[in-house]
Amino acid sequence: MAEAPIQDVEHVDHDPVELEKSAADMVKAGGGLRTVDAGLEADQVVLALDKEREARILRKVDWHLVPLLSFLYLIGYVDRSNIGNAKIAGMATDLNLQGLMYNTALTLFFVPYALFEVPSNIMLKLIRPSIWISILLFSWGIVMTLMGIVKTAQGLYAARFFLGFAEAGFFPASTFLLTIWYKRYEVQRRMAVFYAAATLAGAFSGLLAFAIQHMAGKAGLNGWNWIFIIEGIVPVLMSFVVWKILPDSPETAKFLTNEEKEFIINRLALETGTGRGRVTNSDPIRWHHVVEGFSDWRIWCGVVCFWVCTIGTYGFTSTAPTIVEQLGYESAKAQLMTVPIYVFALGLVIIFAWLSDRLQQRTPFIIAGFVLASIGLIAELAIPHPRMTGVSYFFLFLIAGGLFAPFMCIVCLIGNNLAPSSKRAVGLAVLISVGNLGGICGSNIFLAKQAPRYQAGYGTCLGICLAGIVAAYVLRIAYDRENKRRDALVAGQSEEQLQGQYTEQQLLDLGDQSLYFRYTL
């Protein structure tokens, strides 16, 4: 359809009310009018669309982005955590995994998984995200499929190592992609749906493993072999779909009109926390962005909070089927008994995200989740196992909910507070990369010789939960003090003085260091 002709607009100062009315009238008159080309500034473009049209545009973005990324994360999380299901489906016996051999297989995944995340997000800024994510999908699908035919523990070790390498870039790439489409207090709800796939993966993996393990004997393979093979084929097939349909950025999205593209781009450019100044999501990556992403101490403080989730969730998800089995349930039923635990955690993830965006707060929800998990961990350490089976099972719900629910609050807290986008890409990758090293710890704290009490596992998780509470509080105080310092500096100068200090490009380059930028708490 032909684009409506662009109307000429005299570019002068206007009263805000008149400006909004004028911009809205122009959009109505022009239909597909490109308001920026008509002479309006970024804030005028945002004012030109009413709330109903804004909601329609965001729904369009939601449907093209969130379900796809959520499904991809679901299959990725299933593929990294299905080893827990395979273990009780016969893998440990067939591969003669004794002592710490199973824990070693878990650990080897996280070494390349952590190391490759920063380089992967740099690649994301250099080539199209749809191409890079397709490569990652294809690679981990092939590795997962081949894991289904390993004959020795050493073969399992090698497969887990390369699976970590192939899956490394997907989560930081996906979270970064979401931040270039949504405003800071819109993004967590979307990330929660995306991350809920990981929570749901625990339930889905149990159901799928329960069904697949009944294929034991087909083609001379055991049930655990088929778990890996079938669950590995899916990402291979999806890699060809993603290459075609995943939108790379608002600037290139084929499902948006020119006007809608400009609206998305410009509303994000105004996301400084004060409505003054600008930030950008289209900056080319430079070396100083990499340096800043590594040197911001607040990212490293966020890593402590991230460790709470990775140490806890990776240790818990890899051991949960075994924990439930040791409460007295047979293998197949233990797979099913893990499902309600993850469904509860899924609900809490959504509730935390909705409230966090609505109240425009992050750290209180991080602390609340860690407190909830701590209660569950203390209870599991205190309960006399294997007695009081029902009580032990109940407190597993609190542990899972308290560890999963704050996770996206942490990612959004750090992501909201990093600008421009190149620094955010590196900073988020650092957070996730170093944070995922917690998976190495989590993979080695639930020791088979300590079953069913798992003192080291529950005790380590409790200790890091308490450290995470302190770290979240420190971040809140630090961000709040800096916001107040900038408020005082801005209040002490006139608008002319402030505008004379920096050009618009300098403000863009300053990113979160700009006097106009305010941190999310």
C-alpha positions in Angstrom: 0.0 0.0 0.0 1.3 3.4 -0.9 2.5 5.6 1.9 0.5 8.7 2.5 2.1 12.0 1.4 4.2 13.8 4.1 2.8 17.1 5.1 5.1 20.1 5.8 5.1 21.4 9.3 6.8 24.5 10.5 9.3 23.5 13.2 8.8 26.0 16.0 8.2 25.9 19.7 4.6 24.9 20.6 2.5 24.7 23.7 2.5 21.0 24.8 -1.3 20.7 24.6 -1.5 22.3 21.2 1.4 20.2 20.1 -0.3 16.9 21.1 -3.5 18.0 19.3 -1.6 19.1 16.2 0.4 15.9 16.0 -2.7 13.7 16.5 -4.6 15.7 13.8 -1.7 15.1 11.4 -1.7 11.4 12.0 -5.5 11.2 11.4 -5.2 13.3 8.2 -2.1 11.4 6.9 -3.1 7.9 7.8 0.3 6.3 7.4 2.1 9.6 8.0 5.7 9.4 9.0 5.6 12.1 11.7 9.3 12.4 12.2 9.8 13.1 8.5 7.1 15.7 8.9 9.3 17.7 11.2 8.3 16.5 14.6 10.7 15.6 17.4 10.8 12.2 19.1 8.6 13.2 22.0 6.1 14.7 19.6 5.9 11.4 17.7 5.0 9.6 20.9 2.3 12.2 21.7 0.8 11.8 18.2 -0.6 8.3 19.0 -3.4 7.8 21.5 -3.3 5.1 24.1 -5.5 2.7 22.2 -3.3 2.8 19.2 -0.2 2.4 21.4 -1.7 -0.7 23.0 -2.5 -2.2 19.5 1.1 -1.6 18.4 2.5 -3.3 21.5 0.1 -6.2 21.2 1.4 -6.7 17.6 5.0 -6.7 18.9 4.0 -9.1 21.7 2.6 -11.7 19.4 5.5 -11.6 17.0 8.2 -11.7 19.6 7.3 -13.1 23.1 5.7 -16.5 22.2 8.5 -17.4 19.9 11.3 -16.6 22.3 9.4 -18.3 25.1 9.0 -21.5 23.2 12.7 -21.5 22.2 13.7 -20.9 25.9 11.4 -23.8 26.9 13.1 -26.3 24.6 16.5 -24.9 25.6 15.8 -25.3 29.3 14.3 -28.8 28.8 17.5 -29.8 26.9 19.9 -28.7 29.6 17.8 -30.0 32.5 16.5 -33.3 31.1 19.6 -35.1 32.4 17.9 -35.2 35.8 15.0 -37.1 34.2 17.3 -39.3 32.2 19.3 -40.2 35.3 16.3 -42.0 37.0 15.2 -43.4 33.6 18.2 -45.7 33.5 21.1 -43.5 32.4 23.0 -43.7 35.6 22.9 -47.5 35.5 23.7 -47.9 31.8 26.7 -45.5 31.9 27.8 -46.8 35.3 27.8 -43.3 36.9 29.2 -43.6 40.4 30.1 -41.2 43.1 30.5 -37.7 41.7 30.4 -38.7 38.0 26.9 -37.4 37.6 27.8 -34.1 39.2 30.8 -33.9 36.9 28.5 -34.2 33.9 26.3 -31.4 35.3 29.4 -29.2 35.9 30.9 -29.5 32.5 27.9 -27.8 30.9 28.5 -24.6 32.8 32.1 -24.0 31.9 31.6 -23.1 28.2 28.1 -21.9 29.0 29.5 -19.1 31.1 32.6 -18.3 29.1 30.8 -17.9 25.7 28.0 -15.6 26.7 29.8 -12.2 26.4 31.4 -13.1 23.0 27.9 -14.3 21.9 26.2 -10.9 22.7 29.0 -9.1 20.9 28.2 -11.2 17.9 24.6 -10.3 18.3 25.5 -6.6 17.8 27.6 -7.5 14.7 25.2 -9.8 12.8 21.4 -10.2 12.6 20.0 -11.7 15.8 17.8 -14.1 13.7 20.8 -15.6 12.0 22.9 -15.9 15.2 20.1 -17.4 17.3 19.3 -19.9 14.4 22.9 -21.0 14.5 22.8 -21.6 18.2 19.5 -23.6 18.0 20.8 -25.8 15.2 24.1 -26.5 17.1 22.6 -27.4 20.5 19.9 -29.6 18.8 22.6 -31.6 17.0 24.6 -32.0 20.2 21.5 -33.1 22.2 20.5 -35.6 19.6 24.0 -37.2 19.6 23.9 -37.3 23.4 21.2 -39.9 23.0 23.7 -42.4 21.6 26.6 -42.1 24.0 27.9 -45.4 25.5 30.2 -44.2 28.2 30.5 -41.6 30.9 33.2 -39.9 29.0 30.9 -39.6 26.0 28.3 -38.0 28.2 30.9 -35.5 29.5 31.9 -34.5 26.0 28.3 -34.0 25.0 27.4 -31.9 28.0 30.5 -29.7 27.4 29.5 -28.9 23.8 25.8 -28.5 24.8 26.9 -25.7 27.1 28.9 -24.1 24.4 26.0 -24.2 21.9 23.3 -23.0 24.4 25.5 -20.2 25.9 24.3 -17.3 23.8 20.6 -17.8 23.7 19.4 -16.4 27.1 21.5 -13.2 27.0 20.6 -12.6 23.4 16.8 -13.0 24.1 16.8 -10.8 27.1 18.7 -8.1 25.2 16.3 -8.3 22.3 13.3 -7.7 24.6 15.0 -4.6 26.0 15.2 -2.9 22.6 11.4 -3.3 22.1 9.8 -2.3 25.4 10.1 0.5 28.0 11.6 -0.3 31.3 8.4 -0.9 33.2 6.8 -2.9 30.4 9.7 -5.3 29.8 9.5 -7.5 32.9 6.0 -8.7 32.2 7.2 -9.9 28.8 10.4 -11.3 30.2 8.4 -13.2 32.8 6.3 -14.9 30.1 9.6 -15.7 28.4 11.3 -16.9 31.6 8.1 -18.7 32.7 9.1 -21.2 30.0 12.1 -22.2 32.1 9.9 -22.7 35.1 7.4 -24.6 33.0 10.2 -26.6 31.5 10.7 -28.4 34.9 7.0 -29.6 34.7 7.1 -30.1 30.9 10.3 -32.1 31.1 8.9 -34.4 33.7 5.7 -35.1 31.7 7.7 -35.5 28.4 10.2 -37.8 30.1 7.4 -39.9 31.6 6.0 -40.5 28.1 9.2 -40.9 26.2 10.8 -43.4 28.6 8.1 -45.9 27.7 9.9 -46.1 24.3 12.6 -48.2 26.0 13.6 -51.2 23.8 12.8 -49.5 20.5 15.8 -49.6 18.1 17.8 -51.3 20.9 17.8 -48.1 22.9 16.8 -47.4 26.5 14.2 -44.8 27.6 16.8 -42.2 28.5 18.4 -42.4 25.1 15.1 -41.5 23.5 14.6 -38.6 25.9 17.8 -37.0 24.5 17.2 -37.9 20.9 13.6 -36.7 20.6 14.1 -33.6 22.6 17.2 -32.7 20.4 15.3 -32.9 17.1 13.0 -30.0 18.0 15.6 -27.2 18.1 17.1 -28.4 14.9 13.8 -28.0 13.1 13.1 -24.7 14.9 16.4 -23.2 13.7 15.1 -23.1 10.1 11.8 -21.4 11.3 13.6 -18.8 13.5 15.9 -17.7 10.6 12.8 -16.6 8.7 10.4 -15.2 11.3 12.3 -13.8 14.2 12.2 -9.9 14.1 15.7 -8.4 14.5 14.8 -4.9 15.6 12.1 -2.2 15.4 14.0 -0.6 12.5 13.7 -3.7 10.3 10.5 -5.3 11.5 8.4 -6.2 8.4 5.2 -6.5 10.5 5.3 -2.8 11.5 4.4 0.2 9.3 6.8 3.1 9.1 4.8 5.1 11.5 4.7 2.2 14.0 8.5 1.7 13.7 9.2 5.3 14.5 6.8 5.3 17.4 8.5 2.3 19.0 12.0 3.7 18.4 11.2 7.2 19.7 9.3 6.1 22.8 12.3 4.1 23.8 14.7 7.0 23.1 12.9 9.0 25.8 13.4 6.2 28.4 15.8 8.1 30.7 13.6 8.0 33.8 13.1 11.8 33.7 11.5 12.4 30.2 14.5 14.6 29.4 17.6 13.7 27.4 17.8 10.7 25.1 19.1 7.1 25.0 19.7 5.0 21.9 19.3 1.3 21.0 20.9 1.6 17.6 24.5 2.5 18.6 27.3 0.5 17.1 29.4 -1.4 19.6 32.7 0.1 20.6 35.6 -1.0 22.8 34.6 1.4 25.6 31.2 -0.3 25.9 32.9 -3.6 26.6 35.1 -1.9 29.2 32.2 -0.2 30.9 30.2 -3.5 30.8 32.9 -5.2 32.8 33.9 -2.3 35.1 30.5 -1.2 36.6 30.6 -2.6 40.2 26.8 -2.6 40.4 26.7 -5.4 37.7 29.0 -7.5 39.9 26.8 -6.8 42.9 23.9 -8.0 40.8 25.9 -11.2 40.0 25.6 -12.2 43.7 21.8 -12.0 43.4 22.1 -14.0 40.1 24.1 -16.7 41.9 21.3 -17.2 44.3 19.1 -18.2 41.4 21.6 -20.3 39.4 23.1 -22.1 42.4 19.6 -22.9 43.7 17.7 -23.6 40.5 20.3 -25.7 38.7 21.0 -27.7 41.7 17.4 -28.1 42.5 16.1 -28.9 39.0 18.8 -31.5 38.4 18.1 -33.2 41.7 14.3 -32.6 42.2 13.2 -35.9 40.6 15.6 -37.8 42.8 14.5 -35.8 45.9 10.9 -36.7 45.2 11.7 -40.3 44.5 13.5 -40.5 47.8 10.3 -39.3 49.6 9.0 -42.8 48.7 7.6 -42.5 45.1 8.6 -44.8 42.3 10.6 -43.4 39.4 7.7 -42.7 36.9 5.5 -41.2 39.6 8.4 -39.1 40.9 8.6 -37.5 37.4 4.9 -36.5 37.7 5.2 -35.3 41.3 7.7 -32.6 40.3 5.1 -31.0 38.0 3.0 -29.2 40.7 6.2 -27.7 42.2 7.1 -26.0 38.9 3.5 -24.9 38.2 3.5 -23.1 41.6 6.8 -21.4 40.8 5.5 -20.4 37.3 2.5 -18.6 39.0 4.8 -16.8 41.3 7.1 -15.7 38.4 4.1 -14.1 36.7 2.8 -12.4 39.9 6.2 -11.0 40.8 6.7 -9.6 37.3 3.2 -8.0 37.1 3.6 -6.3 40.5 7.2 -5.3 39.9 6.2 -3.4 36.7 3.0 -2.0 38.2 4.8 -0.7 41.3 7.9 0.2 39.3 10.1 -1.5 41.9 12.6 -4.4 41.5 14.7 -4.9 44.7 11.8 -5.5 47.1 10.7 -8.5 45.0 14.2 -9.8 44.8 14.5 -9.7 48.6 10.9 -11.2 49.0 11.8 -14.2 46.8 15.0 -14.9 48.6 13.2 -14.7 52.0 10.6 -17.2 50.8 13.3 -19.6 49.5 15.2 -19.3 52.8 12.1 -20.4 54.8 11.8 -23.5 52.6 15.5 -24.3 52.9 15.6 -23.9 56.7 12.6 -26.2 56.9 14.2 -28.9 54.7 17.3 -28.8 56.9 15.2 -29.1 60.1 12.7 -31.8 59.0 13.7 -35.3 60.2 13.9 -37.3 56.9 12.5 -39.6 55.7 9.6 -39.0 58.1 7.1 -36.2 57.5 7.0 -36.9 53.8 4.1 -34.5 53.1 5.7 -31.6 55.0 9.0 -32.1 53.1 7.2 -32.1 49.8 5.3 -28.9 50.7 8.5 -26.9 51.5 9.9 -27.8 48.1 7.3 -25.5 46.7 8.6 -22.6 48.7 12.2 -23.3 47.6 11.3 -23.5 43.9 9.0 -20.4 44.0 11.5 -18.3 46.0 14.4 -19.2 43.6 12.6 -18.8 40.3 10.3 -15.8 40.9 13.0 -13.1 41.6 15.2 -14.1 38.6 13.7 -11.7 36.0 13.6 -8.9 38.6 17.4 -9.2 38.8 17.8 -9.2 35.0 15.5 -6.3 34.6 17.1 -4.3 37.4 20.5 -4.4 35.8 19.1 -4.2 32.2 16.9 -1.1 33.0 20.0 0.6 34.5 22.4 0.2 31.6 22.5 2.5 28.5 23.2 2.8 25.7 22.3 -0.6 24.2 25.9 -1.7 23.5 26.8 -1.3 27.1 23.6 -3.1 28.0 24.4 -6.0 25.7 27.8 -6.4 27.3 26.6 -5.7 30.9 23.8 -8.2 30.7 26.1 -10.8 29.2 28.6 -10.3 32.0 25.8 -10.6 34.6 24.5 -13.8 33.0 27.9 -15.2 32.1 29.5 -14.9 35.6 26.1 -15.5 37.2 25.8 -18.8 35.4 29.1 -20.0 36.9 26.8 -20.6 39.9 25.6 -23.6 38.0 28.9 -25.2 38.6 28.4 -24.8 42.4 24.8 -25.9 42.1 25.7 -29.0 40.2 28.0 -30.2 43.0 26.3 -29.4 46.3 23.5 -32.0 46.2 25.6 -35.0 46.9 24.3 -38.6 46.6 26.0 -39.7 49.7 24.0 -37.1 51.8 20.6 -38.3 50.5 17.9 -37.7 51.6 18.9 -34.8 53.8 21.3 -33.0 51.4 22.8 -30.8 54.1 25.5 -29.4 51.7 22.9 -28.6 49.0 20.3 -27.0 51.2 22.9 -25.3 53.4 24.8 -23.7 50.5 21.5 -22.5 49.0 20.5 -20.9 52.3 23.9 -19.1 52.7 23.8 -17.6 49.2 20.2 -16.6 49.7 21.2 -14.5 52.7 24.1 -13.0 50.7 21.6 -12.2 47.9 19.4 -10.3 50.3 22.3 -8.1 51.4 23.4 -7.5 47.8 19.9 -6.5 46.7 19.7 -4.0 49.5 23.1 -2.5 48.7 22.0 -2.0 45.1 18.9 -0.3 46.1 20.8 2.2 48.4 23.4 2.8 45.7 21.0 3.5 42.9 18.8 5.7 45.1 21.7 7.8 46.3 22.8 8.4 42.7 19.3 9.4 41.6 19.1 11.9 44.5 22.5 13.3 43.7 21.5 13.9 40.0 18.2 15.5 41.1 20.1 18.0 43.2 22.5 18.8 40.4 19.7 19.4 37.9 17.7 21.4 40.4 20.7 23.7 40.9 21.1 24.7 37.3 18.8 26.4 34.7 17.6 24.6 31.6 19.9 26.8 29.5 23.0 25.9 31.6 22.2 22.2 31.3 21.6 22.3 27.6 24.8 24.2 27.1 26.9 21.5 28.7 26.3 18.6 26.3 25.2 18.1 22.7 22.5 15.6 22.0 25.1 13.1 20.7 27.2 13.5 23.9 24.1 12.7 25.9 23.5 9.6 23.8 27.1 8.5 24.4 26.8 9.1 28.1 23.9 6.7 28.4 23.2 5.9 32.0 25.9 8.4 33.1 23.8 11.3 31.8 22.4 13.7 34.4 19.0 13.1 32.9 19.1 9.3 33.4 17.5 7.9 36.5 18.0 4.4 37.9 15.3 1.8 38.5 15.1 0.7 42.2 
